[in-house]
Amino acid sequence: MKSEYLEAGRIVGTHGVHGELRLEPWCDSPQFLQKFQTLYWEKDKAPVRVLSSRVHKNLLLVTLEGVTALEQADTLRGRVLCFRREDAPLPEGTFFRQDLIGLSVRDSQTDKVLGTLTEVYETGANDVYEISDSNGKKFLCPAIPQVVKKISLDDGTIEIAPMEGMLDAD
């Protein structure tokens, strides 16, 4: 079942003396998170209003309602912020990483279960899926249309057409 809330990132520190926070994005990019006017604390899903945000290197600097001093901001270090799934519609054929992790991966030709998707890596050209089999062996799968044939969140599966040598032992 898809979670209503998805992790946006973790507060890794403060910036300046007026309560601005440094948020490490756990999603697509800091620019993606800039569009949210409300985020939610991971533990209790309590909403917090975003007063301002700006990209700084690979982080998002955010000012949250009620946080106006360095001392207040410093107590939030390590906390995780989330966003609501319904606040971030995705184009057809794209998925949140958190939804992909844990899906069963099958060979599209033989229907054999190859393992479980355990990680998604960004490489620049395309994402790469790490798939772990029941023995703990891992292999990498390029997330390209020639290989990834179907992703079904409802069925909990990914169908792939493995490239030659992709499943071979090291």
N, C-alpha and C positions, 0 to 999 in steps of 0.2 A: 504494500500500500504506500502510495506517495505521501510523504510528510507535507503538512501544510506550511511548515517553516523550513527554510534551508539556511545553512550556515553561510554568513557573508564574510566573516573574518574575525581576527582576534586583535584586541587592543594591545599593541606592543610598547607603547610609551606615550609620552606627552610631547608637545611642541609649543614652545613659548611659555608664557606665564599666565595666560588668560583661559586656560582650560581646554585648549585645542588638543585633540587626541590623534595619535598615529595608529591607523587601522591597517593591518596586513590583510589584503584580500585573499580569500580562499575560493574565489570564483573566477570568472573570466578575466577581469581586469579592474583596476581602480576606477576606470571610466564607467564601467558597468554599474558600480555601486553609487556613483555620483547622482544617478537619477532618482534615488530613493529619498523621500522626505520623512519617512518613518522607518525605523529599524526596531528590532525586538531583542530583548535580552534572552540569551539561550535558556537559562534555567526556568524562568517563570513566564516567558513570552510577553512580559510587560512591554508596552510600546514606549519608545523614546523618539522624540521629534529631532530631526536633523536640521539645525539652523543654517549651517553652511558646510560645504565640502569642497576640497580642491585636491588635485593630483599632485603628489610630490615624489618624484622618482618612481618607485614601484609601490608606493603606499598611498592611502587616501587620508588626508588630514581632515578631521571632522570636528565640528563644534556641535555638541548635543545640548538640548534644552536642560537647564538646571545645573550645568557644569560650567562654572565661570572662573575657577581658580585652579592654579597648578596643583594644590593639595587635593582638591576634589578629583581632578583628572588622574592623579597618580594612584588613587585607590582603585581605579578601574582597570589598571594594568592586568593583562591576562584574561579579562572577560571576553566572552564571545558574543558577537551580535549576529542576528539572523534577519532575513527578509521573508515576507510572505510570498509563496509561490504565485498566487493570483496577481501580485503586483509586478510580476516579471514574465509576461507572456513571451514564449519563444517562437521563432519561425518554425514552420513545418520541417521535420527531419532533424531538428537539433534538440539536445537533451542536456539536462543538468548532470554534472559529473556524479553527484551524490545519488542520482537515480540509476546510473549505470553500474556503479560498484555493487558487486554481489549478484549480478545477473549471471545466469547459466549460459555458457557459450557452447554452441553445437556446430558440427560440420554440416553445411547446407546440403551436401551431396549424400552423406551416409546417415545423417541425423544422430551421429555419435556425440555424446557429451564430452567435450574437450577439457572443461574445467569451469572456473568461475572468474569473472573479471574482478581483479583485485586492485588495479590502479590505472589511472589515465595520466599519461605524460604529454605535455605540450612540447613539440619539437620545432615549431615554426611552420614547416610545410604542411604538416597534418598531425593530428594527435596519434599517439601510439597506446594501445591497450596492453596491459600486463595481465596475462591469464595464468592462473595457477590450477594444476590438476589435483586430483585426490591424493597423490603421493607427494605433493609439495613442489613438484617441478614447475618451473615458470617458463613461459615463452612470450615473446612480443608479437603483437599483431598491428600492422599499420591500419589506422582507421580511415580507409579509403574505399570508395564505392566498389572497386574491383574485388575487395576482400570482404568487407562488411556488407552482407546482403540484406539483412533485415534486423531491426531492433524493435522488440515488442515489450514495452514496460508492463503492459497488462498480463502477458504470459510469463514475464520474468526471464526472457531469453534474448540472446543475440545469435544470429546465424551468420557464419563466416564460410568463405571458400578459401581455405588455407593455400598460401603460395607455396611453391615447391621449396622444400627444405625448412619451412617455418616450424614444423613440429619435430624436426630431427633433434636427437640428443646432442649436447655439446661435444 
